[in-house]
Amino acid sequence: MPGLPLPSGEGTRVRFMISLESIANSIHEWLYSTFNETVAMLLEFTIIGVCIIGLFAMLGLVLIMMERKVSSWMQLRLGPNRVGPWGMFQTVADTLKLIVKEGMTPNGVDKLLFNLAPFIVMIIAMVIMAPLMFAKGLQIWDVNIGVLFITAVSSVSVIGILMAGWASNNKYSLLGAMRSGAQIVSYELSAGFAILVIVILTGSLKVSDIVLSQENGWWLFKGHIPVLIAFVIFMIAVTAETNRAPFDLAEAESELTAGFHTEYSGMKFALFFLAEYVNIFVVCALGATLFLGGWMPLHFGTDTEFNRIMDYIPSSVWFMGKTFFLIFVIMWFRWTFPRLRIDQLLNLEWKYLLPIGMFNLLLATLIAIMGWYL
Amino acid sequence: MPGLPLPLGEGTRVRFMYHQVEIVKEPVQTEPNVFDDMVINVGPQHPATHGVLHLVITLNGETIKKVEPHLGYIHRSIEKMCESLSFRQFIYVTSKMDYLSSHINNHGCCLCVEQGLQIEVPQKAQVIRVLMDELTRIASHVLWWGAMAMDVGALTPFFLSFREREMINDIMEESCGTRLTMNYMVPGGVMADVHPNFVRRVNEFISHFKSKIDEYDELVTNNVIFQNRTKGVGVLSKEDAISFGVTGPSARGSGVSCDIRKLYPYEIYQQLNFEEVIETAGDSFARYVVRLKELRQSMHIIEQLINNIPEGDFQAKTKAVLKLPKGEFYSRVETARGEFGVYIVSEGGTTPYRIKFRSPGFSNLSVLDHIARGAKIGDLVAMMGTLDLVIPDIDR
């Protein structure tokens, strides 16, 4: 249900927060009071669709800019600094260039799959955003299987990548797509086990419940060792799932030139590129929700002055701050580590992360049963 | 004593560098199996080949069955060009072969001409030449370090390496006039005296580099992923290294003692205190370690010389037109990549009758197929990185 207010307003100990909740609620109420139910729902769908497309584009631009600036800081460079203040509009200029570029379809490709693949990847990246809670009360769809929905839908994106690699009729693309398939399918397991730890401790798959369960402390702090292990595994696994260095084998530049999107150019390439960054945002947002409390402010204890001061910071700022911190960590990985080899990548998953994740899940279950968390 | 004459009979330190061993190799399957094999063209335009090298790779999944280097994309027939250039002129062409160690290429050619004309190079010129050689070696190895890290997927080291390389390029620019393909060495010495800032700036560079070289180890050498990627990969045995004629750091990583500066010392290398770096593992990591240790050795050489540049001429008096006596002349130097040999056949005229360059890159490339079989594609890139191929040096 779009823009549904949080059901648990009264029970929370969050006293005062500047939030977008009231705006969302008033729009919702106004729409339902002005139009009949069907039209109001359709209008809400439209508003949300436009918002998500806008967010998709904005995130792409902001994150690419961030990547450029982060990498330039790490590499003794200035980064883009010509277009706009501090080069802020460089990505906008690049996107414009990609939009006006010819959308080329090379000879010998499977035309349908070739042209379909970027859209599948993009649509998946958008759909995963539905259950994410961007701020207090700002959530598109608080489905009761929210976390499961995210993991399930995000695994579909591998189909888009395989499709692109296969349809390109290019050996580099094929190798990149095969690597990507092996990699994403493997690392999903570890990511899933890491997510399950939180689900067990919370007892719910619903994103809003998971966030609310952390109001007296984020899971990373109150979940003891299992959550710490799960967090590390989660960060490694999502780095691999989003095809980022050091797990960027699917598009290993020095080996496969550009991997699965070698043959793509223009806006079709840009869609892959944007989808990659939006995927990073989504997994980092998920990590922030599960381990760092989502939009929850930093709270210690139950009723202290410190908590009250923290409450004055808007919830959206908390959420975005945490998410962008995790994104920064993932970018930090990329600009520091060398790339793994394909067999080492699979060894890491199947021989180390997966067994550790399984035992960690048992440990977490024990802790949840005994109630050894705050 | 500039360059020993061939045959190597009368030298003071005759040590046979190589003994021939039969190359043991699996039989080459010439025709690719169209049903099982995937043939993939790496290059001539490919980020991993660092130039226009074309590798035809036969794959079985990700595993390499055969690597076939195809050359000739940047062949400029430098050897033929040299035949129509005078003994002064041909030296300038050679800096375009291995553009990362152009000083040392020029040096080898100068040694050969000086050997033919019996020119005594002044002490100052010798010191300057060695200084330039070692600076070039550092610049080349530093660039290699960045490119190697980039090959295995770490992009940041490339920029760190350019920080150091820029300083050397600036020093070169001041003294030699160019930053990359220097033409500073002439028969009889160097073309001009070093810039007044030279000593200060080299000292600055050495103190800067000393504080930064540990960063290299922190960032790349001690990285677990990097060690996993390179240890036990592309193992080249000592025997194979000798049989394929591999020289330079690539061979020293396999335990072959082949440093020309030690074996056939030229200029003032005999009086200098430095070690020949030898590792015995023979894998990519050993070759990597050899180069990093050589950086420190080169720094050590520069430290010994930089504050002791003698007074005197920077160039010996030579005739305007050089005429080598009839005969054959050979000289060898140690470039950043290995042994560089210059072989001149003279008929007594003003131009060489025939010139042959023995470039290190060509023999180093020839070993690629031997060590790459059975490895993964990612390994191939790491191996090519540690062989340190410069394509214009291979093709000439």
Chai-1 contact restraints between the chains, C-beta under 6 A:
chainA,res_idxA,chainB,res_idxB,connection_type,confidence,min_distance_angstrom,max_distance_angstrom,comment,restraint_id
A,M74,B,T156,contact,1.0,0.0,6.0,A-B,restraint_1
A,Q75,B,T156,contact,1.0,0.0,6.0,A-B,restraint_2
A,Q75,B,F159,contact,1.0,0.0,6.0,A-B,restraint_3
A,L76,B,F159,contact,1.0,0.0,6.0,A-B,restraint_4
A,L76,B,R163,contact,1.0,0.0,6.0,A-B,restraint_5
A,K171,B,I40,contact,1.0,0.0,6.0,A-B,restraint_6
A,P246,B,I225,contact,1.0,0.0,6.0,A-B,restraint_7
A,E253,B,P47,contact,1.0,0.0,6.0,A-B,restraint_8
A,S254,B,P47,contact,1.0,0.0,6.0,A-B,restraint_9
A,S254,B,A48,contact,1.0,0.0,6.0,A-B,restraint_10
A,S254,B,D151,contact,1.0,0.0,6.0,A-B,restraint_11
A,S254,B,V381,contact,1.0,0.0,6.0,A-B,restraint_12
A,E255,B,I377,contact,1.0,0.0,6.0,A-B,restraint_13
A,E255,B,G378,contact,1.0,0.0,6.0,A-B,restraint_14
A,E255,B,V381,contact,1.0,0.0,6.0,A-B,restraint_15
A,W335,B,T156,contact,1.0,0.0,6.0,A-B,restraint_16
A,F337,B,I225,contact,1.0,0.0,6.0,A-B,restraint_17
A,P338,B,V152,contact,1.0,0.0,6.0,A-B,restraint_18
A,P338,B,G153,contact,1.0,0.0,6.0,A-B,restraint_19
A,P338,B,A154,contact,1.0,0.0,6.0,A-B,restraint_20
A,P338,B,I225,contact,1.0,0.0,6.0,A-B,restraint_21
A,P338,B,F226,contact,1.0,0.0,6.0,A-B,restraint_22
A,R339,B,G153,contact,1.0,0.0,6.0,A-B,restraint_23
A,L340,B,I225,contact,1.0,0.0,6.0,A-B,restraint_24
A,R341,B,K376,contact,1.0,0.0,6.0,A-B,restraint_25
A,R341,B,G378,contact,1.0,0.0,6.0,A-B,restraint_26
A,I342,B,E62,contact,1.0,0.0,6.0,A-B,restraint_27
A,Q344,B,N228,contact,1.0,0.0,6.0,A-B,restraint_28
